[in-house]
Amino acid sequence: MTLEEKITELQVLMNEQEELADQMEALKDEIKAELTNQGVSELEIGDFNVKYTKYISHQFDRKAFKAEHENLYEEFSKEVPAVRLTLN
């Protein structure tokens, strides 16, 4: 397989992945809606035990911290090597 063929195949797979992710999200939304309509947060159906729970997540606000404590942010920030492959 040539490099161009590999890139083409990768693009096809990436498009399929995006479509699958959209389909998965739509199914999750339908399942959550059904649980909500039934007024339950947990349901046993077939071989599955489905739970729909809401919770609070705590996330560090880097942007606000940097704005208020730029010196500390710079002191504790570090450069990390990374690579990125982009297809356009």
C-alpha positions in Angstrom: 0.0 0.0 0.0 1.4 3.4 -1.0 1.6 6.3 1.4 -1.2 8.1 -0.4 -3.4 4.9 -0.1 -2.6 4.7 3.6 -3.6 8.4 4.1 -6.8 7.8 2.1 -7.7 4.7 4.2 -7.0 6.6 7.4 -9.3 9.5 6.3 -12.0 7.0 5.5 -11.7 5.3 8.9 -11.6 8.7 10.7 -14.8 9.7 8.9 -16.4 6.3 9.9 -15.3 6.8 13.5 -16.9 10.2 13.6 -20.2 8.8 12.2 -20.1 6.0 14.7 -19.5 8.4 17.5 -22.5 10.4 16.4 -24.6 7.3 16.3 -23.4 6.2 19.7 -24.2 9.6 21.2 -27.7 9.5 19.7 -28.4 6.1 21.1 -27.1 7.1 24.6 -29.4 10.2 24.4 -32.4 7.9 23.6 -31.5 5.5 26.4 -31.2 8.4 28.9 -34.5 9.8 27.7 -36.2 6.5 28.2 -34.8 6.1 31.7 -36.0 9.6 32.5 -39.5 8.9 31.0 -39.7 5.8 33.2 -38.6 7.9 36.2 -35.7 5.5 37.0 -32.0 5.9 37.2 -31.2 2.2 37.0 -32.7 -0.6 34.9 -32.0 -4.3 34.4 -32.9 -5.3 30.9 -31.8 -8.6 29.3 -28.1 -9.1 30.2 -27.6 -5.4 30.9 -27.8 -3.3 34.0 -28.0 0.3 32.8 -27.4 3.2 35.2 -28.0 6.9 34.5 -26.5 9.0 37.3 -25.9 12.7 37.5 -22.9 13.8 39.5 -20.7 16.9 40.2 -17.2 16.9 38.7 -14.5 19.2 39.9 -12.1 20.5 37.3 -9.2 22.8 37.7 -9.7 26.1 35.8 -6.2 26.6 34.4 -7.2 29.8 32.5 -8.6 31.5 35.6 -5.6 30.3 37.7 -3.1 31.6 35.1 -5.0 35.0 35.0 -4.8 35.4 38.8 -1.5 33.7 39.5 0.6 34.0 36.4 3.9 33.6 38.2 2.9 30.4 40.0 1.4 29.1 36.7 4.7 29.7 34.9 6.7 28.2 37.7 4.7 24.9 37.7 4.1 24.6 34.0 6.4 22.4 32.0 6.9 21.7 28.4 6.1 18.2 27.3 7.1 16.8 23.9 4.1 15.9 21.7 3.5 14.9 18.1 0.4 15.5 16.0 -0.6 14.0 12.6 -3.2 16.2 10.8 -5.1 15.3 7.7 -6.9 18.1 5.7 
